[in-house]
Amino acid sequence: MVSSDQRRRQLAREKFERQQQRREEARRRTRRLTVVIASALAVVAVVVAGAYVSVGNDDGGKDTKDAKDTAASATPSPSPSETGSAAPEPAMKIDKTASYSMSLKTSQGGIAFTMDAAKTPHTTNSFKALADKGYFDGTKCHRLTTEGIFVLQCGDPKGDGTGGPGYTIPDENLTALGKAGKDGTVTFPAGTVAMANTGQPSTGGSQFFLVYKDTKLPPTYTPFGTLDEAGLKTVKKVAAAGVTGGTGDGAPKKTVTVEKAAVDKV
């Protein structure tokens, strides 16, 4: 028999996954609209150019599912991929044998966590590249959950759960937390830092979540960092203040703005 607490956690997980799926659906709608607009502009450009000179079509030799679905394979440049990645991830520049520390100076206090490059090289390298160019500076941790799952989500430049760096990175280290139980979940211990995604494989970008209390989730989120004691204390303080509107999932009452982010080799 399923207890009320287990049921509550299950509902929270399902809500979390639905929101991730809605985020991906919104991104797909945006991509389709972009493809349609690009196709219309391409048609106009061809008509105008035809009055002066005949040119060949160059779509880069890359067709995508979205482009085919909208009969727009003749766009002037390659369409975004199915995952929404329109650019390659940063070139690998980190030391894959080292550990790195990411420090966030926030409006609620310092938050720092270590990253093991040997286990999550793509994730660590991406965060190093983004932090070095000030990508996270001025962003807000836009989402707090206090029922069923217990995380603070950050890293979105748009602040609404749909933003990203324009590329995606592969999933990594998915077996680190053990084998999924009968409910399809594993425990993400308090202090874990993991990548958010769209619900599809290898769709991580810049958004990540900080676990402040043991949380059960499917093992589909890359665990790549561990909060230090002070950082976990800061996140718990934010969580204790609750969510705007009194719900268990939304913007934190204590606004968390990242003033400065840095990644350094330990």
Secondary structure, 3 states (H helix, E strand, C coil): CCCHHHHHHHHHHHHHHHHHHHHHHHHHHHHHHHHHHHHHHHHHHHHHHHCCCCCCCCCCCCCCHHHHHCCCCCCCCCCCCCCCCCCCCCCCCCCCCCEEEEEEEECCEEEEEEEECCCCHHHHHHHHHHHHCCCCCCCECCEEECCCCCEEEECECCCCCCCCCCCCECCCCCCCCCCCCCCCCEEECCCEEEECCCCCCCCECCCEEEECCCEEECCCCCEEEEECHHHHHHHHHHHHHCEHHHCCEECECCCCEEEEEEEEEC
